[in-house]
């Protein structure tokens, strides 16, 4: 976006230099001359400026010219010929007037005089300071002769990154005295004392600055977000935002770079209405991204399109390489991607080159991270007292702590281990990037490299990335152009250990506080519990240091294209794309002996290899033509994308040496391999039409054929239509001066989802079976999955109604959206009885899901004197409901302690938390007896026969007098009622301040960590909440009694562990300073063109009622059950870090 702004400014500057006399490089004043009242054009002639306007409409281009160059000139209407190309017509139109043109970019031309002659006043003209015609993207400086002034002011105008801004208009307020900045942003102007200077340029907010007694003035221009977003990236091209009839959100490079994150999707959090981003693990783990709710029980991730190439693996993409991100949220914008767009589409555009001398940019930061919260766990005396109470009834108190004397004589009597301090650390984060860009009018380039490292705040986690990008574009001739994009990257992620069915957080909570971390006398050097401790948690530091799991990824992503301008407005582009990924994972655990429950007599090894190869061949035809006030923009695409995956997994054990850590050293290696292929063939058509820029219409259709479905059902059609009405462009709105933009729009269409494994419509053989024949194991093959040849696309029908509003020259903006997405034929694995002989459930089309909601985005931008500030926010409300579900009518989610934690059924949101409702604690046996008699039979228990005072009483929801599985209900949901984000920026005299707030409200979290902290089912360490457990002398509490084995099942899944997951975060607070250009000029003679330093923080403050480590809880990928149905269940997910970092940005 910044490149676009600088490019337009350079074009404007180039126009001024080209269209004025040779001696006018310092353009101090000129006179704009217009025909007097007596000069009327002849009936057969057309003013030249009107001819140029018509050519602009016809070819969708912009002409830059000084008004006095074209005003009094006329052409016959016969000169215009719709059959000729643009440049041929320009030659015919301009040559009679001794004018010519210069092509500044693809759609921008400068009209200049053929010879640099002195500008003279034509006869019959009068002077005026008012232009006849406002011209888009024209930075024209209009001045009149002035008397000598009292003060000469010099300075430099820069952007937020410190780069000089050429072509900025500078006018002394109330006069026509002014000038324009040169190619480095410098200016000199003589003004009166106490003058006020007005600075304005395309892509920036206008500023008014009082000079006072200063003679040197450096100004930082603030981007005009509304102007910069005039063109947005959509499927297979770009479109003027004013003409967009669908739901689109854009995020700039500046917003992406504000947060220290590994991947660009993580930086979207809170930036775009309707987009929910949730942390899901340690550094390098992809976050959960959901656009407008949950449309399916299966994969809910959006489609990512990077420089026109559908691809994944965003952790391999350097956020610093990205120019902009566009989110396509409705059918009008997303249906162009057909069967892959049901969950929305995210378009990513990387930085491209622009013409000009080479520029080197360095962007670097380094910082530190730490956990922003720790839990209150029992210390040694508290643990011993709690353990004795917990085990008292069974009489099984561990021998080491059976009495004070026994513990005092143990080797651990003076040990006090804080397992949280041992595992959490101050972690390094750093990011360093360098890029070079530049080029000529015919060849442009942008090349860069980066290094990113993020240590995890827990031991044994971390992420590194090395990246390289090379983008270029070439104008080969008037008809031919070409270009390419290329990203190469390597990543290395230390995967968080998951051992013994428990997360590292669970091990931290449960670890006994008197056990030391290290023991050099033990094999491996670590210590854990023995049988005399009566507890078996694993040493989390041992897991982090000895168990190695590194996931390495090599990625090459690129495109190359050739574009041919066949004739006026009709172009053909041939594009080749490639997404290549080589994944390698090495897991190793040595032999060790840390205690009776933590022993491994042999080393284990596992290596995984995965090769993914996906080429794209795309043929794209576009036609763009204007006929008077009618504009047509048409697209046709024929393309094919192939997907091929080849994997291998090898395992083995090694009892010889811990130093041999490769499969070749294993004593019994075994390997499995797999090969998967699929292909997608597509035909795409789209037509956009507008009349006079105010009546807008768009229609598209895509035909997809995929090999993932049987021949009878592999073809799908995905149409969309939309319309818009720009009321603000009507003549009757001229009387409403404060209204700058008002547009109503609506869309409807269908998109699809093909996210299922390959070959599931076929019965395939699995050869990895061993069968016992007469005591001898024989290998064999079997069909594991029941085939279903009738499966077909999920189809989502999307409806969207939107309003765009701009007030006071768009200083105030508002966008409102109402949407409804209905997903039919949901693809889902349908459980079958094991007696049928299959252990993999078949996939079928069952169920329908509806998401309905409202999105609001608002902003205010203003400049007062030297102060520029803006506030932009968004808020989204989404309601989710599973309206129908075929066979069975319900789906149980994964289990926890023998209970399903989630449940999905008709009439409810997908995957709500499922459990019992806590009423109170029993205080006496009389209360228990009364409940036992509720069913009319006092001998039958209300809950169970061992319920005692201090146990939890659960509510009998079906009023049958018995607590059983029928009393479970919806006890909460992980989807928030609404999400929001607020971004505020301020710039003043080189200083910049950014504040970004983000949050969610109305969601619940099932906190299973509280099961560990206060469940009291087995002897482990616990939280300090158990100190307030119920006893006969402590009855005013909600913590039940402590008793091993939990006979009343007080710790079943219930509202006891449901918490409010709402939070409000100061996501980013940053302050920076840009060194004045004059200072840089004096220090380095202009070698350094810009220099900004800054200090920043991420997750500075978090306000929440949630008691766990962090309220951002996605899904837990280590769960052995259905991980698509455990969102919002906190099994001990890796928490977000609080980060402080400082950086520097230098331009050469």
SVG drawing of the C-alpha trace seen along z (x, -y; Angstrom):
<svg xmlns="http://www.w3.org/2000/svg" viewBox="-43 -43 71 117">
<polyline fill="none" stroke="black" stroke-width="0.4" points="0.0,0.0 2.9,-2.3 4.5,-1.4 1.3,-2.5 1.3,-5.8 4.9,-6.5 4.4,-5.5 1.5,-7.8 3.5,-10.7 6.5,-9.9 4.2,-10.0 2.9,-13.3 6.4,-14.7 7.5,-13.2 4.6,-15.0 5.6,-18.4 9.2,-17.9 8.2,-16.8 5.6,-19.3 7.3,-22.6 10.2,-24.5 13.7,-23.2 14.5,-26.1 11.4,-25.4 12.7,-22.6 11.9,-24.9 8.3,-25.6 7.5,-28.6 4.6,-30.1 2.6,-29.9 -0.7,-31.2 -3.7,-29.0 -5.5,-30.5 -9.0,-29.7 -11.1,-31.0 -12.9,-34.2 -16.7,-34.3 -16.5,-35.2 -14.6,-32.1 -17.1,-29.4 -16.2,-26.3 -17.6,-25.8 -20.4,-23.3 -18.1,-21.0 -15.3,-21.1 -14.8,-19.3 -12.5,-20.7 -9.3,-18.7 -9.9,-18.1 -13.3,-16.5 -11.7,-14.3 -9.2,-13.2 -12.0,-12.5 -13.7,-10.2 -10.5,-8.3 -10.1,-7.9 -13.5,-6.3 -13.0,-4.2 -9.7,-2.7 -9.9,-3.0 -6.8,-5.1 -5.8,-8.5 -4.2,-11.4 -2.0,-13.8 -1.6,-17.3 -1.3,-21.0 -4.6,-22.7 -3.0,-25.5 -1.5,-23.0 -4.8,-21.7 -7.6,-24.2 -8.0,-26.3 -7.4,-23.5 -10.1,-21.7 -10.4,-18.7 -13.0,-17.5 -15.1,-14.7 -14.1,-12.6 -10.6,-12.2 -12.0,-9.7 -12.2,-6.1 -13.3,-3.3 -11.5,-0.7 -8.0,-2.2 -5.9,-1.4 -5.3,-4.1 -1.8,-5.2 -2.8,-5.5 -5.7,-7.7 -3.5,-9.8 -1.1,-10.5 -3.9,-11.6 -5.5,-13.8 -2.3,-15.5 -0.1,-15.9 -2.1,-18.9 -1.4,-20.8 2.3,-20.1 1.6,-17.8 2.8,-14.3 2.4,-11.8 4.6,-9.9 3.5,-6.5 4.2,-6.6 2.7,-3.3 0.1,-0.7 -2.8,-3.1 -1.3,-6.5 -0.1,-8.9 1.4,-12.4 0.4,-14.9 3.4,-17.1 4.5,-19.7 6.6,-18.4 9.2,-21.2 10.2,-23.0 9.1,-26.4 8.2,-29.3 4.6,-29.3 2.8,-32.3 -0.6,-33.8 -2.9,-33.1 -4.8,-36.0 -8.3,-36.4 -7.7,-34.6 -8.1,-35.8 -6.4,-34.8 -7.9,-32.6 -6.7,-30.5 -9.4,-27.9 -8.9,-24.8 -11.6,-24.0 -11.6,-20.3 -10.6,-18.3 -8.4,-15.4 -8.0,-12.1 -4.3,-11.6 -3.3,-15.0 -1.0,-16.9 -1.2,-20.3 0.4,-23.3 -1.4,-26.5 0.2,-29.8 0.1,-33.5 2.8,-36.1 3.4,-37.4 5.4,-40.1 8.7,-39.2 8.1,-37.7 9.8,-37.9 11.0,-34.4 12.4,-31.5 11.4,-28.1 13.2,-24.9 12.5,-21.3 11.7,-17.8 8.4,-15.9 8.6,-12.2 6.2,-9.3 5.7,-7.3 8.8,-5.2 11.0,-8.2 11.1,-8.0 11.0,-11.3 7.7,-12.0 7.9,-13.7 5.2,-15.7 3.6,-17.1 1.7,-20.3 2.7,-23.0 0.6,-26.2 0.7,-29.2 -2.9,-29.3 -5.0,-32.1 -2.7,-32.7 -1.7,-31.1 1.9,-31.1 3.3,-27.6 5.7,-24.9 6.1,-21.2 8.6,-18.8 11.4,-17.3 12.2,-13.6 13.7,-13.4 10.8,-15.2 12.7,-18.5 11.2,-22.0 12.1,-25.7 9.4,-28.4 9.4,-32.1 6.4,-33.0 5.2,-35.7 5.9,-35.6 3.5,-33.4 2.2,-31.8 0.3,-28.6 1.4,-26.0 -1.0,-23.5 0.6,-20.1 -1.4,-17.8 -0.7,-14.8 -2.4,-11.8 -2.6,-9.0 -2.1,-11.3 -4.2,-13.3 -3.9,-17.1 -2.0,-18.9 -1.9,-22.6 1.2,-23.7 1.9,-27.1 5.4,-28.2 5.9,-30.6 9.5,-31.8 10.9,-28.6 13.0,-28.5 13.4,-24.7 10.3,-22.6 10.2,-18.8 6.8,-17.2 5.7,-13.6 2.7,-12.8 0.0,-10.4 -1.5,-7.9 -5.1,-8.5 -6.3,-5.0 -9.5,-5.7 -7.6,-6.9 -5.0,-4.1 -7.8,-1.5 -9.3,-2.8 -8.1,0.4 -8.5,3.8 -7.3,7.2 -10.1,9.6 -10.1,13.0 -8.1,12.9 -7.5,9.2 -8.1,5.8 -11.2,3.7 -11.9,0.1 -13.3,0.2 -16.0,-2.3 -17.3,0.4 -17.0,3.4 -20.5,4.9 -19.4,7.6 -18.1,7.9 -14.3,7.2 -12.0,6.3 -8.4,5.2 -5.4,5.2 -2.3,3.1 1.4,4.1 1.8,1.5 -0.9,3.3 0.6,6.7 4.0,5.5 2.8,4.1 2.8,7.4 5.7,9.8 4.1,12.9 5.4,15.8 2.7,15.9 0.5,13.3 -2.8,15.0 -1.9,14.5 -1.6,10.7 -5.2,10.6 -6.6,10.9 -8.9,8.0 -8.1,6.3 -11.0,7.4 -14.7,7.6 -16.1,11.2 -12.6,12.8 -11.9,14.7 -8.3,15.7 -7.3,17.9 -4.0,19.0 -3.5,22.8 -0.1,23.6 3.6,23.0 5.6,20.8 5.1,21.9 1.7,23.5 -0.9,22.1 -3.7,20.2 -7.4,21.1 -8.9,18.7 -12.6,18.6 -14.5,16.2 -18.2,15.6 -18.6,18.5 -18.5,22.2 -20.1,23.7 -19.1,27.4 -18.0,29.9 -14.9,30.7 -12.2,28.4 -13.1,24.7 -10.0,23.1 -10.3,20.5 -8.7,20.7 -5.4,18.8 -4.4,17.3 -0.9,15.9 -0.1,13.8 -2.8,15.6 -1.7,19.1 -4.0,21.1 -1.6,22.4 -1.1,23.1 1.6,23.1 1.5,19.5 4.2,20.0 6.6,20.2 5.5,16.7 7.4,13.8 4.8,11.1 7.4,8.5 7.1,9.6 3.4,8.8 2.0,5.7 -1.7,6.3 -4.2,8.9 -7.8,8.9 -10.5,11.0 -13.3,12.1 -16.3,12.9 -19.4,13.3 -20.4,15.1 -20.0,12.0 -16.3,12.0 -15.5,15.6 -17.6,17.7 -15.0,17.0 -13.0,19.8 -16.0,22.2 -15.6,25.4 -12.8,24.2 -14.5,20.9 -17.1,22.1 -15.0,20.9 -14.0,17.7 -10.9,16.6 -7.9,14.7 -5.9,13.0 -2.3,12.2 -0.3,9.9 3.5,9.7 5.6,6.6 6.4,5.7 9.0,3.4 8.5,-0.2 10.6,-2.2 13.3,-4.4 16.8,-4.2 17.6,-1.2 16.4,-1.5 17.6,0.6 15.4,1.0 16.3,2.6 13.6,3.5 14.8,5.2 13.6,5.8 14.6,7.8 12.7,8.4 11.9,10.6 8.8,12.6 7.4,14.0 4.2,15.6 1.9,12.9 0.2,15.1 1.2,18.0 -1.1,20.2 -1.1,20.5 0.1,24.0 0.7,25.7 4.1,25.5 5.7,28.4 4.0,28.0 0.6,27.4 1.1,30.3 1.9,32.7 -1.1,31.6 -3.4,31.9 -2.0,35.4 -2.5,36.8 -6.1,35.5 -6.8,36.8 -5.5,40.3 -6.8,40.5 -10.0,42.5 -8.2,45.1 -5.3,45.2 -2.9,45.1 -0.7,42.1 2.6,42.3 5.4,43.6 7.7,40.7 5.3,38.2 3.4,40.5 4.6,38.4 6.8,35.5 9.7,37.6 9.7,39.7 9.8,36.7 12.4,34.9 14.7,37.9 14.2,38.0 16.8,36.5 14.1,34.1 13.3,32.4 14.9,29.2 13.8,29.1 11.2,26.6 10.8,26.8 8.8,24.2 7.9,26.1 6.5,23.0 9.7,21.1 11.6,24.1 9.5,24.4 8.7,20.8 11.5,18.5 12.2,15.1 12.4,16.0 14.1,14.2 12.2,13.0 13.9,11.4 13.1,10.5 15.6,9.1 14.7,8.2 16.5,6.5 15.1,5.7 16.2,4.0 13.7,2.5 13.8,0.3 13.9,0.6 13.1,-1.3 9.8,-1.9 10.2,1.5 11.7,3.6 11.0,3.5 12.2,5.7 11.8,6.2 14.2,8.7 14.4,9.4 15.5,11.8 14.6,12.3 15.4,14.2 12.8,14.8 13.4,16.5 10.9,17.0 11.9,19.0 8.9,20.4 8.2,19.1 8.2,22.8 11.3,24.9 11.4,27.3 9.5,25.0 10.6,22.5 10.5,21.6 13.0,20.3 12.4,19.2 14.8,18.2 13.1,16.6 13.9,15.2 11.6,13.4 12.2,12.2 9.5,10.5 9.9,8.8 7.8,7.4 8.7,6.5 7.1,4.4 8.4,6.2 6.5,4.1 3.2,2.3 1.5,5.6 3.6,8.0 4.4,7.9 5.7,10.6 6.4,11.1 7.1,13.6 7.0,14.0 9.1,16.4 9.2,17.3 11.8,19.7 11.8,20.5 13.0,22.9 11.4,23.3 12.4,25.4 9.8,25.8 10.5,27.4 7.2,29.2 5.9,29.0 6.3,32.5 3.1,34.5 3.9,37.5 1.8,39.9 -1.4,38.5 -0.7,35.2 0.3,31.7 3.3,29.9 1.0,27.6 -0.7,30.6 2.7,32.0 3.7,28.6 0.5,28.5 0.8,32.1 4.5,32.2 5.3,32.8 7.0,29.7 9.6,31.5 11.0,33.5 14.2,31.9 14.5,31.2 17.9,32.8 19.7,35.8 23.1,36.5 23.2,40.0 20.3,41.0 20.6,42.0 19.7,38.9 20.4,36.6 16.8,35.9 14.6,36.8 11.0,37.9 8.8,39.5 9.1,43.1 6.4,45.5 6.9,44.2 5.7,40.8 2.4,42.2 2.2,40.0 3.3,40.4 3.6,37.0 6.4,36.7 9.2,34.3 8.3,31.6 11.9,30.3 13.0,33.8 10.4,33.9 11.5,30.6 15.3,31.4 15.4,35.1 12.5,35.7 13.3,34.1 10.7,33.4 11.7,31.0 9.5,30.3 11.3,28.8 9.8,27.4 11.3,26.4 8.9,24.4 9.0,23.0 6.1,20.9 6.0,19.0 4.2,17.8 5.3,16.7 3.1,15.1 3.0,13.6 0.3,11.1 -0.7,10.2 -2.7,7.1 -4.6,8.6 -6.6,5.5 -8.0,2.5 -9.3,3.7 -8.9,7.4 -6.0,9.2 -4.8,12.8 -2.6,13.9 -0.9,17.3 0.1,18.1 2.0,20.9 2.1,21.5 3.9,23.9 3.5,24.8 6.2,27.2 6.7,28.3 9.2,30.8 8.4,31.6 10.7,33.5 10.1,34.5 12.6,36.1 11.5,37.4 13.9,38.9 13.7,40.0 16.8,41.5 16.9,44.1 16.7,42.7 15.8,43.5 14.4,40.6 12.2,42.6 10.0,45.7 7.3,44.2 9.7,42.4 11.9,45.1 12.8,45.9 15.2,48.8 15.7,48.0 15.8,45.1 12.9,44.6 13.2,43.0 10.8,41.8 11.3,39.9 8.6,38.6 8.9,37.3 6.2,35.6 6.6,34.2 3.8,32.0 3.8,30.9 1.0,28.7 1.3,27.0 -1.3,24.6 -1.9,23.9 -4.2,20.9 -5.4,19.2 -7.1,15.9 -8.9,13.7 -10.0,10.2 -11.9,7.5 -12.3,4.0 -14.0,1.3 -16.0,-1.9 -18.7,-3.1 -19.6,-6.6 -20.8,-6.1 -21.1,-2.3 -18.1,-0.2 -17.8,3.5 -15.1,5.6 -15.3,9.3 -13.2,12.3 -12.9,15.9 -10.6,18.5 -9.6,22.0 -7.3,23.6 -6.2,26.8 -4.5,27.4 -3.0,30.8 -2.1,32.0 0.3,34.8 1.5,35.9 4.0,38.6 4.9,39.6 7.0,42.0 7.2,42.8 10.0,44.9 10.2,46.0 12.6,48.0 14.3,48.6 17.9,48.4 19.2,50.1 22.8,49.6 23.6,46.0 21.9,42.6 24.3,41.1 22.9,42.9 19.9,40.9 19.1,42.0 16.8,44.8 19.8,46.6 21.0,47.3 17.6,48.8 17.5,52.6 14.0,53.2 13.2,50.4 9.8,50.5 8.4,48.1 5.2,47.1 4.6,45.0 1.7,43.4 0.8,41.7 -2.2,39.4 -3.1,37.5 -6.1,35.3 -6.8,32.8 -9.2,29.8 -10.3,28.6 -12.1,25.3 -13.9,22.9 -14.6,19.4 -16.6,16.5 -17.4,13.1 -18.9,9.8 -18.8,6.5 -20.9,3.6 -21.4,0.1 -23.2,-2.9 -21.7,-6.3 -20.0,-4.8 -23.3,-4.7 -25.3,-1.7 -23.2,1.4 -23.8,5.1 -21.7,8.2 -22.3,11.8 -19.9,14.8 -20.0,18.6 -17.4,21.3 -17.5,24.9 -15.3,27.2 -14.6,30.8 -12.6,32.7 -11.3,36.2 -12.1,36.4 -15.7,37.4 -17.0,40.1 -17.6,39.4 -21.3,39.0 -20.9,36.1 -17.5,34.6 -18.8,31.5 -20.2,28.5 -21.5,25.1 -21.1,22.1 -22.9,18.9 -23.1,15.5 -24.8,12.2 -24.5,8.8 -25.6,5.2 -24.7,1.8 -26.2,-1.7 -23.9,-4.7 -26.5,-7.1 -23.9,-9.7 -23.2,-10.0 -26.7,-11.1 -27.3,-14.8 -29.9,-15.2 -27.2,-14.5 -25.1,-17.6 -27.0,-19.6 -25.6,-17.4 -22.0,-18.6 -21.1,-16.6 -21.9,-13.3 -18.9,-12.1 -19.9,-8.5 -23.1,-6.5 -23.5,-3.0 -26.0,-0.3 -25.1,3.2 -26.3,6.8 -25.2,10.2 -26.3,13.8 -24.4,16.9 -23.2,20.4 -19.7,21.7 -18.5,25.2 -16.3,27.3 -14.3,30.4 -12.2,30.7 -12.2,34.5 -9.3,37.0 -8.6,38.5 -10.2,41.7 -13.0,41.8 -15.6,42.5 -13.7,45.8 -13.0,48.9 -9.2,48.9 -6.9,51.6 -4.7,51.0 -1.7,53.4 -0.6,52.7 -2.3,55.7 -0.9,58.8 -3.1,61.8 -2.4,64.8 -2.6,68.0 -1.9,71.1 0.3,69.1 2.3,67.5 1.9,63.8 1.2,63.2 1.0,59.8 -2.2,59.0 -4.5,56.3 -8.0,55.3 -10.6,52.6 -10.8,50.4 -13.2,47.7 -16.7,48.2 -16.9,46.5 -19.7,44.0 -19.8,43.2 -22.7,40.8 -20.8,38.1 -20.7,34.7 -19.9,31.1 -20.9,29.2 -22.7,26.1 -23.0,22.9 -25.6,20.3 -24.5,16.8 -26.6,13.7 -25.1,10.3 -26.5,6.8 -24.1,3.9 -23.9,0.2 -20.8,-2.1 -20.9,-5.6 -18.4,-8.4 -18.8,-11.8 -16.8,-15.0 -14.5,-14.1 -14.3,-10.6 -12.8,-11.7 -15.6,-9.6 -16.3,-6.2 -18.8,-3.4 -19.4,0.0 -22.3,2.2 -23.0,5.7 -25.7,8.2 -25.1,11.8 -26.6,15.2 -24.7,18.4 -26.5,21.7 -24.4,24.8 -26.1,27.8 -24.9,31.4 -22.3,31.1 -19.5,33.7 -19.1,35.7 -17.9,39.1 -20.9,41.2 -20.2,43.6 -21.0,47.3 -21.0,50.3 -17.7,52.2 -19.7,55.4 -19.9,54.2 -16.2,55.0 -14.8,51.5 -12.9,49.3 -13.0,46.1 -16.3,44.4 -17.7,43.6 -18.2,40.0 -21.7,38.9 -23.5,35.6 -25.5,35.0 -26.8,31.9 -27.2,28.2 -25.6,25.3 -26.7,21.6 -24.5,18.7 -26.2,15.3 -24.6,12.0 -23.9,8.3 -20.5,6.6 -19.7,2.9 -16.5,1.1 -16.0,-2.6 -13.2,-5.1 -12.3,-8.7 -9.2,-10.4 -8.1,-14.0 -5.2,-16.4 -5.0,-19.5 -1.9,-21.6 1.1,-19.2 -1.0,-16.5 -2.4,-13.7 -4.5,-11.0 -7.0,-8.3 -9.3,-5.8 -10.6,-2.8 -12.6,0.1 -14.7,3.1 -17.2,5.3 -18.9,8.5 -21.9,10.4 -22.4,14.0 -25.0,16.7 -24.4,20.3 -27.0,23.1 -26.9,26.7 -30.4,26.8 -30.4,30.4 -28.2,33.5 -29.0,36.7 -28.3,40.1 -28.3,40.2 -29.3,36.5 -26.3,35.9 -22.5,36.2 -20.5,36.8 -17.2,35.0 -13.9,36.2 -13.9,37.5 -12.4,36.4 -12.3,38.7 -14.9,41.0 -17.3,38.2 -17.8,36.5 -16.8,32.9 -18.9,31.6 -22.1,32.5 -23.5,31.5 -27.2,31.7 -30.0,30.1 -31.2,26.8 -28.0,25.9 -24.7,24.4 -22.0,26.8 -20.0,28.3 -21.4,27.0 -20.0,28.1 -22.0,31.0 -22.3,31.8 -24.1,31.6 -25.2,28.5 -23.8,27.9 -26.4,27.0 -24.5,26.8 -22.5,28.8 -24.3,31.2 -23.9,30.0 -25.5,33.0 -26.6,36.6 -30.2,35.4 -30.0,33.5 -28.7,36.6 -31.5,38.8 -34.1,36.3 -32.8,36.3 -32.7,40.1 -36.4,40.2 -37.4,37.8 -38.3,40.8 -40.5,42.3 -38.0,44.9 -35.5,43.8 -33.4,46.9 -32.4,45.7 -29.7,43.0 -30.2,39.7 -26.6,39.6 -24.9,42.8 -24.6,44.8 -21.4,43.2 -22.4,39.6 -21.5,37.8 -21.6,34.3 -19.1,32.1 -19.9,33.7 -21.5,31.8 -25.2,31.9 -26.0,31.9 -29.3,30.7 -32.0,33.2 -32.9,31.5 -35.5,34.1 -37.1,34.4 -36.9,38.2 -35.3,38.2 -32.0,39.7 -28.8,38.1 -27.6,39.9 -26.5,39.2 -30.0,37.8 -29.3,34.8 -26.5,33.5 -27.2,30.3 -25.7,27.4 -23.5,25.7 -21.7,23.3 -20.2,22.6 -16.8,21.5 -18.0,19.1 -18.2,15.5 -21.3,13.4 -19.2,10.7 -15.6,9.9 -14.0,6.4 -10.8,4.5 -9.9,0.9 -6.8,-0.8 -5.6,-4.3 -2.7,-6.1 -1.1,-9.5 1.7,-11.4 3.3,-14.6 6.6,-16.2 8.3,-12.8 6.8,-11.0 4.3,-8.2 2.1,-6.4 -0.1,-3.3 -2.5,-1.6 -4.4,1.6 -7.1,3.1 -8.7,6.4 -11.1,8.7 -14.0,11.2 -17.1,11.4 -19.8,14.0 -17.8,17.2 -17.2,20.0 -14.1,22.2 -14.2,25.7 -11.1,25.4 -9.9,29.0 -6.9,27.5 -9.2,26.9 -9.7,30.7 -6.0,30.9 -6.0,27.8 -9.0,28.7 -10.4,32.1 -8.8,34.1 -9.4,37.5 -5.8,38.8 -2.7,37.6 -0.9,35.0 0.1,31.4 -2.9,29.0 -3.8,25.4 -4.2,23.4 -8.0,23.5 -8.0,26.9 -6.9,25.2 -10.5,24.0 -11.9,27.5 -15.0,28.6 -14.5,30.0 -16.9,30.3 -15.4,27.1 -15.2,25.3 -18.6,25.5 -18.9,22.1 -17.1,23.0 -17.8,24.3 -14.7,26.6 -15.9,30.2 -14.3,32.5 -11.0,34.2 -11.3,37.9 -9.2,40.1 -11.0,41.9 -13.7,39.2 -16.6,41.7 -19.3,39.1 -17.7,38.0 -17.5,34.4 -15.0,33.9 -17.2,35.0 -17.7,32.5 -20.0,29.9 -20.5,26.2 -17.9,26.4 -15.2,26.2 -17.0,23.8 -15.7,20.3 -16.3,17.0 -13.8,16.8 -14.3,13.1 -11.2,11.0 -10.1,7.5 -6.4,7.0 -4.0,4.2 -2.8,6.1 -0.2,3.6 1.3,0.3 4.1,-1.2 5.9,-4.5 8.4,-5.6 10.5,-8.5 11.5,-9.3 14.8,-11.3 14.3,-14.5 15.4,-14.5 17.6,-17.5 19.5,-15.8 20.1,-12.7 21.2,-14.9 23.7,-16.7 25.0,-13.5 25.4,-11.3 25.1,-13.6 21.9,-11.9 23.3,-8.3 20.6,-7.4 17.3,-8.6 15.1,-7.5 15.6,-6.3 12.9,-5.3 13.4,-3.8 10.6,-2.4 9.7,-0.6 6.7,1.7 4.8,4.3 2.4,7.1 -0.3,8.4 0.7,5.7 -2.4,6.0 -5.2,8.6 -8.4,8.2 -10.4,11.4 -12.3,13.4 -10.8,16.6 -8.5,18.3 -6.3,20.3 -3.0,19.3 -4.6,17.6 -8.2,17.1 -7.2,17.7 -8.1,21.4 -8.3,23.0 -8.4,26.7 -6.0,29.2 -4.4,31.2 -2.9,33.9 -6.3,35.1 -6.9,38.7 -10.6,38.0 -12.2,35.7 -10.0,32.6 -12.5,30.7 -14.9,30.8 -12.7,29.7 -12.4,26.0 -12.5,24.0 -11.5,27.0 -8.4,26.0 -6.4,29.2 -3.3,27.1 -2.8,25.2 0.3,23.1 -0.4,19.6 0.2,16.3 3.2,14.3 3.6,10.7 6.3,9.2 8.5,6.1 10.7,5.3 12.5,2.5 13.3,2.0 14.9,-0.1 13.8,-0.9 16.4,-2.3 16.2,-3.4 19.2,-3.9"/>
</svg>
